[in-house]
Amino acid sequence: MIPNRDFYTGMVATAFFALVLFVLIPVYVRVPSFIPGFAPPPDMWPRVIGWVGFVMGGLALVLAMPKMRRRSSDQITSIGAYLCANRVFIYRFIWMIAGFTAFVYLMPKIGFLTATMVLLAFLFVMTGDFSKKAWMIGLTIVFPIFLYVIFTEITHTPFPHGKWFSLARLLHLI
């Protein structure tokens, strides 16, 4: 059988969320020995998201299996020809890695809200489809604010405010 794009996508998603679940969360999320009241532990939401992503990646793998076909008449192409034919996708992939690296680097400096808005705008530009600009702009602004309000007001999850745009820094400048 020849693996297709859906199979590789499921494999990458499953591997990524397995890494998050079984390596990153246990190492980097500290869980105190006592949590008062009915407060959820700090690793609850990362684990929920990790398990959902892991299951979705596995589901993508299972659903890709029927699409894989045995083809003996296909010619084998060299890696250079494959890379040349898909260079637009490779450039987008490199830009995506750079964008997510910039997001991780800038979040403590400019805060969650601003960094997420910049990241969403960047992701919409990377899709290359500008037919629904109003939706793109609206989601870039409304979705991070919605997430910020939900998590800070309902679950009381602290988010980075940023060093560059903090209120104390603005008051110091005035």
Buried (B, 14 or more C-beta within 10 A) or exposed (E): EEBEEBBEBBBEBBEBBBEBBEEEBEEEBEEEEEEEEEEEEBBBBBBEBBEEBBEBBBEBBEEBEEEEEEEEEEEEEEEEEEEEEEEEEEEBEEEEEEBEEBBEEBBBEBBBBBBBBBBBBBBBEEEEEEEEEEEBEEBBBEEBEEBBEEBEEEEEBEBBBBEEEBEEEEEEEE
